[in-house]
């Protein structure tokens, strides 16, 4: 399997992890940061925008996971690469949203 497949699976993990906070906040009726808010990634978007953004991330992650190369389930290099993408996104998102919630970024609402 070519290296590009591993890159696609890693990026799939990034998108799949990013889908979680947006979709969960959206279906819970909560406003949450999104790239469509002002300022992007700091301001909050409506629950509907977050559901749609979360779903877009799920679809992109699914397409990258299932549409590029062959994903081997179970204990495999493929699963490890996806897990590393999920972990990288999780750490990055936790730091970003933690800073936003603590007021580290100034923004006008």
Secondary structure as a PSIPRED ss2 file (coil, helix, strand):
# PSIPRED VFORMAT (PSIPRED V4.0)

   1 X C   1.000  0.000  0.000
   2 X C   1.000  0.000  0.000
   3 X H   0.000  1.000  0.000
   4 X H   0.000  1.000  0.000
   5 X H   0.000  1.000  0.000
   6 X H   0.000  1.000  0.000
   7 X H   0.000  1.000  0.000
   8 X H   0.000  1.000  0.000
   9 X H   0.000  1.000  0.000
  10 X H   0.000  1.000  0.000
  11 X H   0.000  1.000  0.000
  12 X H   0.000  1.000  0.000
  13 X H   0.000  1.000  0.000
  14 X H   0.000  1.000  0.000
  15 X H   0.000  1.000  0.000
  16 X H   0.000  1.000  0.000
  17 X H   0.000  1.000  0.000
  18 X H   0.000  1.000  0.000
  19 X H   0.000  1.000  0.000
  20 X H   0.000  1.000  0.000
  21 X H   0.000  1.000  0.000
  22 X H   0.000  1.000  0.000
  23 X H   0.000  1.000  0.000
  24 X H   0.000  1.000  0.000
  25 X H   0.000  1.000  0.000
  26 X H   0.000  1.000  0.000
  27 X H   0.000  1.000  0.000
  28 X C   1.000  0.000  0.000
  29 X C   1.000  0.000  0.000
  30 X C   1.000  0.000  0.000
  31 X C   1.000  0.000  0.000
  32 X E   0.000  0.000  1.000
  33 X E   0.000  0.000  1.000
  34 X C   1.000  0.000  0.000
  35 X C   1.000  0.000  0.000
  36 X C   1.000  0.000  0.000
  37 X C   1.000  0.000  0.000
  38 X C   1.000  0.000  0.000
  39 X C   1.000  0.000  0.000
  40 X C   1.000  0.000  0.000
  41 X C   1.000  0.000  0.000
  42 X C   1.000  0.000  0.000
  43 X C   1.000  0.000  0.000
  44 X E   0.000  0.000  1.000
  45 X E   0.000  0.000  1.000
  46 X C   1.000  0.000  0.000
  47 X H   0.000  1.000  0.000
  48 X H   0.000  1.000  0.000
  49 X H   0.000  1.000  0.000
  50 X H   0.000  1.000  0.000
  51 X H   0.000  1.000  0.000
  52 X H   0.000  1.000  0.000
  53 X H   0.000  1.000  0.000
  54 X H   0.000  1.000  0.000
  55 X H   0.000  1.000  0.000
  56 X H   0.000  1.000  0.000
  57 X H   0.000  1.000  0.000
  58 X H   0.000  1.000  0.000
  59 X H   0.000  1.000  0.000
  60 X H   0.000  1.000  0.000
  61 X H   0.000  1.000  0.000
  62 X H   0.000  1.000  0.000
  63 X H   0.000  1.000  0.000
  64 X H   0.000  1.000  0.000
  65 X H   0.000  1.000  0.000
  66 X H   0.000  1.000  0.000
  67 X H   0.000  1.000  0.000
  68 X C   1.000  0.000  0.000
  69 X C   1.000  0.000  0.000
  70 X C   1.000  0.000  0.000
  71 X C   1.000  0.000  0.000
  72 X C   1.000  0.000  0.000
  73 X C   1.000  0.000  0.000
  74 X C   1.000  0.000  0.000
  75 X C   1.000  0.000  0.000
  76 X C   1.000  0.000  0.000
  77 X H   0.000  1.000  0.000
  78 X H   0.000  1.000  0.000
  79 X H   0.000  1.000  0.000
  80 X H   0.000  1.000  0.000
  81 X H   0.000  1.000  0.000
  82 X H   0.000  1.000  0.000
  83 X H   0.000  1.000  0.000
  84 X H   0.000  1.000  0.000
  85 X H   0.000  1.000  0.000
  86 X H   0.000  1.000  0.000
  87 X H   0.000  1.000  0.000
  88 X H   0.000  1.000  0.000
  89 X H   0.000  1.000  0.000
  90 X H   0.000  1.000  0.000
  91 X H   0.000  1.000  0.000
  92 X H   0.000  1.000  0.000
  93 X H   0.000  1.000  0.000
  94 X H   0.000  1.000  0.000
  95 X H   0.000  1.000  0.000
  96 X H   0.000  1.000  0.000
  97 X H   0.000  1.000  0.000
  98 X H   0.000  1.000  0.000
  99 X H   0.000  1.000  0.000
 100 X H   0.000  1.000  0.000
 101 X H   0.000  1.000  0.000
 102 X C   1.000  0.000  0.000
 103 X C   1.000  0.000  0.000
 104 X C   1.000  0.000  0.000
 105 X C   1.000  0.000  0.000
 106 X C   1.000  0.000  0.000
 107 X C   1.000  0.000  0.000
 108 X C   1.000  0.000  0.000
 109 X C   1.000  0.000  0.000
